[in-house]
C-alpha cells in the first residue's frame, strides 16, 4: 500500500484535476447579478445555471467512467479538458439565456469526463485508511479553489464584463491539460468487461451504495448553500461584489481547518464513525437555523453556514474511501457513479430549494435538516 506523504506532487495534481467543478461554479457566482442584468432576466434564472451545470457534470461522469476504464485516466482527462476549454470559449458569444443554459450544460459534460479520473487514480494507487487520508489531503488542497475562485471572479467582474469569466475558464482548462500531459502517469489496468457489467457490479453493491448516497446528500446540502450564497450575502445583507469573496471564503477557511482535523482523527477513529458524528452535528446546526430563522444576523448566518459546510470535511473523503474500496477493477465506473449521484442529486435538490425562494432563510434551513437526517439514517444502517 502506497503512503500519502511519498506522493504529494501526485496528490496536488489530482486535486487540481478534480477542481474543475468548484472553479467553474464559484468563480462564476459573483457574476450572477451582472449576467442577469445583461440578459434582462431574474437572478433565479441565472442561479439555475448552477443546477444545469451539475446535471451536465453528472451525465458527463456516466460516460467518463467507462471511458476512463477503457482508454486510461490520462487520455480521458485530456479529452475532457480540451472539450471544456473549447466550450468555455464559445460561451463568450452567448446571445441569450437559453444559449447560456445549453452551453453551460455541454461545458459541464466535459468537466464530468475529467473529474472521474482523479478519484480513479486514487483507487488505483491507495487503499483503506490510506485512501481516506489521500482523499482528505486532496480535499484540503481542492478547498483552496472555492476559497480563491470568488475572489478571482470578483476581480474579473470589477475590471471586465462577465464574458471574461469564461475566457478565464478557457485558459485554466488548457493549463491543466498541459500539466496532465506532462506529469500524469497512466495507472489503470485494463479489464475486459462490458459497460453494462461494470455499472451492474457497482450499482448492485448495497454497502458501497450507502456510502455513495450519503456523500450525495451531504453535497446536496453543501451546494444549496453555495447556490444561495449570492442571495444571502449580496441580495439579503447588501454585501458588495468586491467584498463577497471575503464573506463567502470564510466558509472554506473553516472547511480547510476541519479537513486537517479529519486527518488527525483518522489516526484514532474509523472513517464510518467520523461520518456519523459529522451528520449529527449537521442536524443540530440545521435545527438551530430553523429556530432562529426569524432573528438572523450576519454573524449568526456566517457561523451556521460555516459550521454546516465544514462537516463536509468529514463526509467527502471518508465516504468516498468507503465507497471506492470495493471496486479495484472498476474504479472509473465507480467514480462516475459517485459523481452522478453526488452532482445529479445535488442539482435536483438545489433546484427544488431555488424554486422555494423566499426572503426568509427558513426554506434553506428546513432543506438542510431533512437532508442531514436522511443521510444519518442511511449511515446508521451501514454494514
N, C-alpha and C positions, 0 to 999 in steps of 0.2 A: 504493500500500500504506500502510495506516494505521500510525502509530507508537504503541507501547505507552505511552510516557510522557505522551502527549497525552490519554489516556483512562483515567486512574487511577480516577475515580469509577465508570465503567462496569465496570472490572476488579474493583473492590471489590464492586459489586452482583452481578456474575456469580459471584464467589467465595462470597458469602453464599447465592446461589441454589443453588449446587452443593454446599453444606454440609449439605443435608438428611440425607444418609446418615451422615456422621460424627457429627453431633449426635444423630441418632436411635439410633445404636448405642453411642457412647462415653459419653453421659450416662447411659445405661441400665446399663452394666457394673457400677458399684458397688452397684446394687440387686439384682443377680442372687441373692446369698445370701439376702436378705430375701424375695424373691419365692418362692424355693424353699421357705423355711420357711412362708410364708403359704399356699401350695398343698399343702404337705406332700409334696413330690416331691424327687427327687435334683437336685443342681445341674446335672448334664449335660442334664436335660430343659429347664431354663431357658436354658442355654447354646445349646441347639438353636434357640431363638427368634431368635438372631443369624443362623443359616443360613437359617431361614424368611424372615427379613426380606430377605436377599439374593436369595432366589428370587422373592419378590413384587416386589422392586425391579427385577429383571431383566425379568420379564414386563411390568411397567409401562412399561418403556422400549421394548418391542416395539410397544406401542400408542402410546406417547408420541411416538416418532419420526415416524411418518406424520401424527399429529395436528399436530405442530409444523410440518411442511412444508405442511399443508393449511390450517390456520386462523391460523398465526403463532406466534412464540415467546412473545409477551406473553399472549395469550388462553389458550394451553395451560398456561402456567405458573400462571395464576390458577386454572384448573380443578383442577390437581393440588394446589396449596397449600390450597385450601378443602376439598378432599376429605381431604387428610392431616390437617388440623386437626380436622375433624368426627370421623373415625375414632379419632384420638388421645383425644378426649374420651370416646367410647363405651367405650374400653378401660379406663377407670377403673372400670367396673362389671363387669369380667370376674369370673365366678364360679368358674372352674376353669381348668386348664392348657390344655384344648382350645379354649376360647373365646379365651384369650390367643393361642394359635397362629394361629387363623383371623383374628382382628382384626389381629394383627401383620402377617400376610400382606397384608391389604387396605390397611392403612396404608402399607406399603412399596410397594404397587402405585401409589398416588397419588404417592408420593415419586419413583418411576421416571418418571412422566409429567412431573414438574417438572424433573428433573436434565438431561434431554437438551437442554433449551433453552439452558443455559449454554454448552455446547460448540458448539451450532449457531450461536449468536450470534458466538462467536469465529471460526468458519469464515466467517460472513457478512462480517466486518469485517477480518480479518487473514489473512495468507498466509505460507508459507515459514518462514524462521528467525524472523520477527517473531511468527508464531503460536506457535512454541515458547517464545519469551520471555514472551508474554502468558500462556500456559498455566502456565509456571513461576511467574509473578507471582501468578496465581490460586491455584496450589498453595501458595505462601508464605502468602498470606492465609488460605486454607482450612485450612492446618495449625494455625492458631490454634484452630480449632473442636475438634479432638480433644485439644488441649492443655488447654483450659479446660473442655471438656464433662465429664470425670470429676470435676473439682472442683465443678462445678455439681451433678452427680448426688450426690456425697458430701455436699454442703451440704444438699440437699433431704432425703436419707435421714437425715441427722443430726437434723433437726428434724421431719420429717414421714414419712408412710408412703410406700411405693413408688408408690401411685396418683398422688401429686403429681408424679412424673416425667412422666406422660402429660398432666397438666394444663399443665405447662411446654411440652411439645411443641405443645399446642393453641394457646397464645398465641404461641409462636415462629413457627409457620407463618402465623398471621394477620398478624403483624408484617411478615414477608417479603412477603406478598401485598399489603400496603399499599404497601411500597416499590416493588414491581414495577408496580403500578397507577399510581403517581405518576411514576416515573422511567425505566422501561424503554421506550425507543422501539422500534417494530417494525423489524426488519432483514431479514426474509426476502423472497425473490422467489418468487411462486407459479409452479410449473411443473406443467402438466397431464400427470400421469403416474400410472399405477395403483400401488397399494401393492405389488403383485406385481413390477412392473417396477423399482420403486425398490429393493426388497430384493434382487432378482436382480442388479442392477448393482453393489450393494455387496458382496454375498456371493461374487460370482464374480471380484472383483478380487484376484488372488492376492498381489500385493505389499502392498496395504493390509491384507489378512487376516493376514499375517505379523506386522505391527506390532500389530494388534489382539490376536492370540493371545499375543504376548509381554507386552503390557500386562496381559492377563487372568491369565496365570501369575504375573506379578510381584505383582499384587494378591492372588492366592490365598495366597502365602506371607505377605504382609503381614497378611492377615485371619486366618490361622491364629494368628499371634502376638497379634493383638487379642483373638481369641476365647479364647485360653488365658491371657491376662494376669491375669484374675481368679484362676484356679487357681495360676498361677506366683507371684504376689505375696501374695495373701490366704490361699490354702489351703496352698501349699507353704512359703513363707517366713514366714507368720504376720503379714504387714503388716496393720494395721488399715484399715478402710474410709476413715477420716478421712485417713490418710497415703497411701493408694493413689494418689490423683491425682499426688502428687509423684514417685513412682517410675514410674508409667505415663507421666506427662508428660515425663520425661527423654528418652524416645524421640523425641518430637515437637520438642523443643528442638534435638536433633541433626539431625532431618529438616529443620527450617527453615533451619538453618545450611547444610546441603548443597544446598538449593534455591537459596540465594544463590550458592553455589559453581558450580552449574549455569549460572546466568545469566552469571557471569563466563566460564566455559569456553565458552559458546556464541559468544563473540566470536572465538574461535580455532578451535574444533573443531565438526564437524558433529554433529547430533543422533544419527545412527546410531553413530558412534564412541563417544560417551558412553554410549549404551545398552549396547553390547558390553562396555565396561570395567566398568560397574557390575554387570553379570551375573557377570562373572568374580570380582569382589570378593565377591558374594553366595555363590558356590560355595565360595570359600576360607573364609568365615566359617562356613558350614554344616558343612563338613568338620571345622573346629576344634571346633564344637559336638558333633559325633559323637564325636570323640576324647576330649573332656573331659566327656562326659555323666555319668560316674560320680563326678566330683570337682567338681561345680558349686558355686560360692559365689554369694552375691547380687551382689557387684560384677562377677564374670565373666559371670553371666547378663545383667545390665543392659548390659554392654559388647557382648555378642554380639547381643542383641535390638536395641539402638540402631544398631549397625553394619549389620545386615541391613536393618532397616526404613528407614534413612536412604538407602539406594540407590534407593528409590522416587522420590527427588528427581530422579534422572537418567532413570528409566524412564517415569514417568507423562507429564510434559509433552512429552518428546521423542517417545515412541511415539504419543501422541495426535496430535501435529502431523504425523508421518509418515503416519498413517492418514487423517486428515481432509483432507489436502492434495489428495487425489484426487477429492473429491466437492463440487464447487462448487454443484451444483443439488440435491443430496440430503443436505444437512448434517444435517437432523433424523433421517433414517433411519440415516445413517452413525453418528451419535452414539448412537442407540438400539442399533445392533448392537454397538458398542464396549461399551456398558453391559451388554447382555445377556451377552456373553462375559465381561466383567470380573466382574460380580457373580454370574452364573449359575455360572461355573466356580469362582469363589471359594466359593460356597455348597456345591457338590458336594465340592470338595477339603477344605474346612474341616470339613464334616460327617464325611468319612472320617477326618480327623485326630481329631475328637472321639470317634468310635467306638473309636479305638485309645488311649483314655485310660489313662494309666499314671502311677505315682508318679515314674517316671523321665522325663527330658526327651528320651530317645533317639528316640521316635517323632516328636516335633516336629522334631528335627534331621535325621532321615532324610527326612521330608516336604519340608523346605526345600531339601535338597541335590538331590533328584530334580527338583523344580520349577525350580530355577535352571539346572540342566544342560539340561533340555529347552528352556527359554526361550533359552538361549545358542545351542543348535544351530539353532533356528528363525531367529534373527537373523544367524547366521553365513552362512545361505543367502539373506539379504535382498538383493534387487537391484531 
